[in-house]
Amino acid sequence: MKKIFLVLPLISFCSGCGTYYRIGLNGYSASGVDLQLPQTSSISVVADSNVPNPLFEKEIANKIQKLLNEKGYAQAFTDRANFYLFFEYGIDSGKTKTGAMPMYHVGGTATVNTFNSYGGSSYSTIQTPGYTTYVPYSHTDYTRWLKLSLFDSSLTERKSDPIWIGTITSSGRNSDLREVINYMLVYAFDHFGENTKKMIITELRVGDKRATALMGE
């Protein structure tokens, strides 16, 4: 009668992935085409002093102004600007997700020591099959949003609609809007004034140089 003893090696693996922010943007223009603002235009960023955190409001306004300056637009007092740029932002209370994530373990090799009825033995190598385990997870995803609205100052007395609106959203586990909004602003001004016709999506890696520069790091 044969007896089989298996000596299995330790099977290990490692995995990793980059960390990034996934950001979606929709740009709408009143004309239906991309805006062609003269480079000599001045844009005033309008902050709301009645928000719960006026210091955060001012911080965002200053960052928007910095991005506008980088694009070549001049800063001006509200009563002298060619355009007004209003902004809104926020984050929801989050949605918790739970489940089990499958993790596949690759097969390996094993040494088989076989004894026969005459007391002899022999060794051979066999391939062991892979197998799957399930690891439970629970995390909360938050939706962050930003809205930019550009108005022509020459039309404001007629209560005109904005000439351009940009809506930016991002969902993920980071609930620190103060941090994430820097990445959203960077992407927003990559497409400032564009009529995108649909949502366009990007992934900005955590530590993106432009976002960290905006944060003053």
C-alpha positions as a Markdown table, in Angstrom:
| # | Residue | x | y | z |
|---|---|---|---|---|
| 1 | Met | 0.0 | 0.0 | 0.0 |
| 2 | Lys | 1.4 | 3.4 | -0.9 |
| 3 | Lys | 1.7 | 6.2 | 1.6 |
| 4 | Ile | 2.2 | 9.8 | 0.3 |
| 5 | Phe | 3.8 | 12.6 | 2.3 |
| 6 | Leu | 3.7 | 16.1 | 0.9 |
| 7 | Val | 6.2 | 18.8 | 1.8 |
| 8 | Leu | 4.7 | 22.1 | 0.6 |
| 9 | Pro | 6.7 | 25.2 | 0.2 |
| 10 | Leu | 5.6 | 28.5 | 1.8 |
| 11 | Ile | 3.7 | 30.5 | -0.8 |
| 12 | Ser | 3.8 | 34.2 | -0.5 |
| 13 | Phe | 2.9 | 37.2 | -2.6 |
| 14 | Cys | 2.7 | 40.9 | -2.5 |
| 15 | Ser | 0.7 | 43.4 | -4.4 |
| 16 | Gly | 0.6 | 47.2 | -4.6 |
| 17 | Cys | -1.0 | 49.9 | -6.5 |
| 18 | Gly | -0.6 | 53.7 | -6.9 |
| 19 | Thr | -2.8 | 56.1 | -5.0 |
| 20 | Tyr | -4.6 | 58.7 | -7.0 |
| 21 | Tyr | -7.7 | 61.0 | -7.1 |
| 22 | Arg | -10.2 | 60.2 | -9.9 |
| 23 | Ile | -11.8 | 63.5 | -11.0 |
| 24 | Gly | -14.6 | 64.2 | -13.4 |
| 25 | Leu | -15.2 | 67.6 | -15.1 |
| 26 | Asn | -18.0 | 69.0 | -17.2 |
| 27 | Gly | -17.6 | 72.4 | -18.9 |
| 28 | Tyr | -20.6 | 74.3 | -20.3 |
| 29 | Ser | -20.4 | 77.6 | -22.3 |
| 30 | Ala | -23.3 | 79.8 | -23.2 |
| 31 | Ser | -22.1 | 80.0 | -26.8 |
| 32 | Gly | -21.7 | 76.2 | -27.2 |
| 33 | Val | -18.0 | 76.5 | -28.1 |
| 34 | Asp | -14.9 | 77.1 | -26.1 |
| 35 | Leu | -14.5 | 80.6 | -24.7 |
| 36 | Gln | -11.9 | 82.8 | -26.3 |
| 37 | Leu | -11.1 | 85.3 | -23.6 |
| 38 | Pro | -8.5 | 87.9 | -24.5 |
| 39 | Gln | -5.3 | 87.5 | -22.6 |
| 40 | Thr | -5.6 | 91.1 | -21.5 |
| 41 | Ser | -8.8 | 90.2 | -19.6 |
| 42 | Ser | -9.0 | 90.9 | -15.9 |
| 43 | Ile | -11.0 | 88.4 | -13.7 |
| 44 | Ser | -12.2 | 89.1 | -10.2 |
| 45 | Val | -12.7 | 86.0 | -8.0 |
| 46 | Val | -15.7 | 86.6 | -5.8 |
| 47 | Ala | -15.7 | 85.1 | -2.3 |
| 48 | Asp | -18.7 | 84.7 | -0.1 |
| 49 | Ser | -18.1 | 86.1 | 3.4 |
| 50 | Asn | -21.3 | 84.5 | 4.8 |
| 51 | Val | -20.1 | 80.9 | 4.6 |
| 52 | Pro | -19.5 | 78.9 | 7.8 |
| 53 | Asn | -15.7 | 79.1 | 7.3 |
| 54 | Pro | -14.7 | 82.4 | 5.6 |
| 55 | Leu | -11.0 | 81.6 | 6.1 |
| 56 | Phe | -11.3 | 78.5 | 4.0 |
| 57 | Glu | -13.4 | 80.5 | 1.4 |
| 58 | Lys | -10.6 | 83.1 | 1.2 |
| 59 | Glu | -8.0 | 80.4 | 0.9 |
| 60 | Ile | -9.7 | 78.8 | -2.1 |
| 61 | Ala | -10.3 | 82.2 | -3.7 |
| 62 | Asn | -6.5 | 83.0 | -3.4 |
| 63 | Lys | -5.7 | 79.6 | -5.0 |
| 64 | Ile | -8.1 | 80.3 | -7.9 |
| 65 | Gln | -6.6 | 83.7 | -8.4 |
| 66 | Lys | -3.1 | 82.1 | -8.5 |
| 67 | Leu | -4.2 | 79.7 | -11.2 |
| 68 | Leu | -5.8 | 82.5 | -13.2 |
| 69 | Asn | -2.6 | 84.5 | -13.0 |
| 70 | Glu | -0.7 | 81.5 | -14.2 |
| 71 | Lys | -3.0 | 81.4 | -17.3 |
| 72 | Gly | -2.2 | 85.1 | -17.9 |
| 73 | Tyr | -5.3 | 86.8 | -16.7 |
| 74 | Ala | -4.9 | 89.9 | -14.5 |
| 75 | Gln | -6.4 | 90.5 | -11.1 |
| 76 | Ala | -8.7 | 93.4 | -10.7 |
| 77 | Phe | -11.1 | 95.0 | -8.2 |
| 78 | Thr | -14.6 | 93.8 | -8.7 |
| 79 | Asp | -15.9 | 97.1 | -10.0 |
| 80 | Arg | -13.2 | 97.2 | -12.7 |
| 81 | Ala | -12.9 | 93.6 | -13.8 |
| 82 | Asn | -13.9 | 92.3 | -17.2 |
| 83 | Phe | -15.3 | 89.1 | -15.7 |
| 84 | Tyr | -16.4 | 87.8 | -12.4 |
| 85 | Leu | -15.7 | 84.2 | -11.2 |
| 86 | Phe | -17.9 | 82.7 | -8.5 |
| 87 | Phe | -17.2 | 79.4 | -6.9 |
| 88 | Glu | -19.0 | 76.9 | -4.7 |
| 89 | Tyr | -17.8 | 73.7 | -3.1 |
| 90 | Gly | -18.7 | 70.9 | -0.7 |
| 91 | Ile | -18.5 | 67.3 | 0.4 |
| 92 | Asp | -21.2 | 64.8 | 1.4 |
| 93 | Ser | -21.5 | 62.7 | 4.5 |
| 94 | Gly | -20.1 | 59.7 | 2.8 |
| 95 | Lys | -21.4 | 56.2 | 1.9 |
| 96 | Thr | -20.1 | 53.1 | 3.6 |
| 97 | Lys | -19.4 | 50.1 | 1.5 |
| 98 | Thr | -18.8 | 46.6 | 2.8 |
| 99 | Gly | -18.1 | 43.3 | 1.2 |
| 100 | Ala | -15.4 | 40.6 | 0.6 |
| 101 | Met | -12.5 | 40.9 | -1.8 |
| 102 | Pro | -11.3 | 37.7 | -3.5 |
| 103 | Met | -7.6 | 37.1 | -3.3 |
| 104 | Tyr | -6.1 | 34.4 | -5.5 |
| 105 | His | -3.1 | 32.5 | -4.3 |
| 106 | Val | -1.0 | 31.0 | -7.1 |
| 107 | Gly | -0.2 | 27.3 | -7.0 |
| 108 | Gly | 3.3 | 26.0 | -6.2 |
| 109 | Thr | 5.4 | 22.8 | -6.3 |
| 110 | Ala | 5.5 | 20.1 | -3.8 |
| 111 | Thr | 7.9 | 17.2 | -3.2 |
| 112 | Val | 6.2 | 13.8 | -3.0 |
| 113 | Asn | 7.9 | 11.0 | -1.1 |
| 114 | Thr | 6.3 | 7.7 | -2.1 |
| 115 | Phe | 6.8 | 4.4 | -0.2 |
| 116 | Asn | 6.0 | 1.1 | -1.8 |
| 117 | Ser | 5.1 | -2.2 | -0.2 |
| 118 | Tyr | 8.7 | -3.4 | -0.4 |
| 119 | Gly | 10.0 | -0.6 | 1.8 |
| 120 | Gly | 11.5 | 1.4 | -1.0 |
| 121 | Ser | 10.8 | 5.0 | -1.7 |
| 122 | Ser | 11.0 | 7.6 | -4.5 |
| 123 | Tyr | 10.7 | 11.3 | -4.8 |
| 124 | Ser | 8.9 | 13.3 | -7.4 |
| 125 | Thr | 7.7 | 16.9 | -7.8 |
| 126 | Ile | 4.1 | 17.8 | -8.4 |
| 127 | Gln | 2.3 | 21.1 | -9.2 |
| 128 | Thr | -0.2 | 22.1 | -6.5 |
| 129 | Pro | -3.4 | 24.0 | -7.6 |
| 130 | Gly | -4.1 | 27.6 | -6.8 |
| 131 | Tyr | -6.8 | 28.7 | -4.5 |
| 132 | Thr | -8.9 | 31.7 | -3.6 |
| 133 | Thr | -9.6 | 33.3 | -0.2 |
| 134 | Tyr | -11.9 | 36.2 | 0.7 |
| 135 | Val | -10.9 | 39.1 | 2.8 |
| 136 | Pro | -13.7 | 41.3 | 4.3 |
| 137 | Tyr | -13.5 | 45.1 | 3.8 |
| 138 | Ser | -15.4 | 48.1 | 4.9 |
| 139 | His | -14.7 | 51.7 | 3.9 |
| 140 | Thr | -16.5 | 55.0 | 3.4 |
| 141 | Asp | -16.5 | 56.9 | 0.1 |
| 142 | Tyr | -17.1 | 60.6 | 0.0 |
| 143 | Thr | -18.2 | 62.7 | -2.9 |
| 144 | Arg | -16.4 | 66.1 | -3.2 |
| 145 | Trp | -17.7 | 68.8 | -5.6 |
| 146 | Leu | -16.7 | 72.2 | -7.0 |
| 147 | Lys | -18.6 | 74.6 | -9.2 |
| 148 | Leu | -17.1 | 77.6 | -11.1 |
| 149 | Ser | -19.3 | 80.2 | -12.7 |
| 150 | Leu | -17.9 | 82.9 | -14.9 |
| 151 | Phe | -19.9 | 86.1 | -15.7 |
| 152 | Asp | -19.3 | 88.9 | -18.1 |
| 153 | Ser | -19.2 | 92.1 | -16.0 |
| 154 | Ser | -20.7 | 94.1 | -18.8 |
| 155 | Leu | -23.9 | 92.0 | -18.7 |
| 156 | Thr | -24.4 | 91.7 | -14.9 |
| 157 | Glu | -26.8 | 94.6 | -14.7 |
| 158 | Arg | -29.1 | 92.7 | -17.0 |
| 159 | Lys | -29.0 | 89.7 | -14.6 |
| 160 | Ser | -27.5 | 87.5 | -17.3 |
| 161 | Asp | -26.7 | 83.9 | -17.1 |
| 162 | Pro | -23.1 | 82.9 | -16.7 |
| 163 | Ile | -21.0 | 82.6 | -19.9 |
| 164 | Trp | -19.3 | 79.5 | -18.6 |
| 165 | Ile | -19.8 | 76.9 | -15.9 |
| 166 | Gly | -17.4 | 74.2 | -14.8 |
| 167 | Thr | -18.6 | 71.4 | -12.5 |
| 168 | Ile | -16.0 | 69.1 | -10.9 |
| 169 | Thr | -16.6 | 66.0 | -8.9 |
| 170 | Ser | -14.4 | 63.5 | -7.2 |
| 171 | Ser | -15.3 | 60.4 | -5.0 |
| 172 | Gly | -13.0 | 58.6 | -2.7 |
| 173 | Arg | -12.0 | 57.7 | 0.9 |
| 174 | Asn | -10.4 | 61.0 | 1.7 |
| 175 | Ser | -12.8 | 63.3 | 3.6 |
| 176 | Asp | -10.3 | 66.2 | 3.9 |
| 177 | Leu | -11.8 | 68.6 | 1.3 |
| 178 | Arg | -9.1 | 71.1 | 2.1 |
| 179 | Glu | -6.6 | 68.7 | 0.6 |
| 180 | Val | -8.5 | 67.2 | -2.3 |
| 181 | Ile | -9.8 | 70.5 | -3.6 |
| 182 | Asn | -6.3 | 71.4 | -4.7 |
| 183 | Tyr | -6.3 | 68.5 | -7.2 |
| 184 | Met | -9.8 | 69.5 | -8.3 |
| 185 | Leu | -8.7 | 73.1 | -8.9 |
| 186 | Val | -5.7 | 72.0 | -10.9 |
| 187 | Tyr | -7.9 | 69.9 | -13.2 |
| 188 | Ala | -10.5 | 72.6 | -13.4 |
| 189 | Phe | -8.1 | 75.1 | -14.8 |
| 190 | Asp | -6.6 | 72.7 | -17.2 |
| 191 | His | -10.0 | 73.1 | -19.0 |
| 192 | Phe | -11.0 | 76.6 | -17.9 |
| 193 | Gly | -13.4 | 78.1 | -20.5 |
| 194 | Glu | -13.8 | 74.8 | -22.4 |
| 195 | Asn | -17.2 | 73.4 | -23.6 |
| 196 | Thr | -16.3 | 69.8 | -23.0 |
| 197 | Lys | -19.7 | 68.4 | -24.4 |
| 198 | Lys | -19.4 | 65.5 | -21.9 |
| 199 | Met | -17.7 | 64.6 | -18.6 |
| 200 | Ile | -14.0 | 64.2 | -19.0 |
| 201 | Ile | -12.2 | 62.2 | -16.4 |
| 202 | Thr | -8.6 | 62.1 | -15.2 |
| 203 | Glu | -6.6 | 60.5 | -12.5 |
| 204 | Leu | -4.2 | 62.7 | -10.6 |
| 205 | Arg | -1.7 | 60.9 | -8.5 |
| 206 | Val | -1.4 | 61.9 | -4.8 |
| 207 | Gly | 1.6 | 64.2 | -4.6 |
| 208 | Asp | 1.0 | 65.7 | -8.0 |
| 209 | Lys | 3.5 | 68.6 | -8.2 |
| 210 | Arg | 1.0 | 71.2 | -9.3 |
| 211 | Ala | -1.4 | 70.3 | -6.5 |
| 212 | Thr | 1.3 | 70.3 | -3.9 |
| 213 | Ala | 2.6 | 73.6 | -5.1 |
| 214 | Leu | -0.9 | 75.0 | -4.7 |
| 215 | Met | -0.9 | 73.7 | -1.2 |
| 216 | Gly | 2.3 | 75.5 | -0.5 |
| 217 | Glu | 4.3 | 72.3 | 0.0 |
